[in-house]
């Protein structure tokens, strides 16, 4: 496994970051011991970086996985808190539930515009104070928008940016993949650490996973990529790919045979774009929300490219 320094933070992270959403209650909902074992298998394979968020409710999995860990693990978390006090509570909750005195990296979760960034000024002020006190080691933001990447690049108090980027540009809300890459390179040139998300477009690029990962790994300015994993075989497959090795056919077959489904997130607004573009006519809008017929859906992922809210994911 290759390791790189995340911007100017001094954090030396693996190129593969364990994305902590997939195993938890919001997606595959693995039992605690099983989910922790999946995370631990990543640590054993050389991954030393894990990304989570208060929203994901996966702190117990991480706490369990860290018991007996053979290496120092860098933990990143995020919160939607926008006041000083609420962000303090979010950071304290993370420390308590993960059983650590500090969190390596703490981010403002899902910043959608420059105005959103301004609205979280108090929360960022707390993170800066926490950094000075050693409660966190670096600050950051996560975002799906190009404009926020550009804005955050110029904010001195922000150390790290966690943007969405993939070969098809799925989930980028205000432009193309190339435009996002330009913003990422600008931010990296400004000294920001960059670790990417959604290299597989929320599961919509699973059928071209090796190409999709290789494309993001080849982009300058990106230090690490957070990838959601829900089985030990997925961990083994991804660590092989990220280490530049060719996984054997058994691993590919095992991961390909995992039963998957189309997840419609709670924030779906029922716009109907997915239904309009579904080649199998498997999606309808019912009671103001998209609904997929599992008997008709072939998990092609086309719907995800047309969802303006990025609320469709294959898990």
Buried (B, 14 or more C-beta within 10 A) or exposed (E): BEBBEBBEBEBBBBBBBBBBBBBBEBBBEBEBEBBBBBBBBBBBBBBBBBBBBBBBBBBBBBBBBBEEEEEEBBBBBBBBBBBBEBBBBBBEBBBEBBEBEBBBBBBBBBBBBBEBBEEBBBBBBBBBBBBEEEBBBBBBBBBBBBBBBBBBBEBEEBBBBBBBBBBBBBBBBBBEBEBBBBBBBBBBEBEBBBBBBBBBBBBBBBBBBEEBBBBBBEBEBBBBBBBBBBBBBBBBBBBBBBBEEEBEEEBBEBBEEEEBBBBBBEEBEBBEBBBEBBEBEBBBBEEEBBBBEEEEBEBBBBBBBBBEBBBBBBB
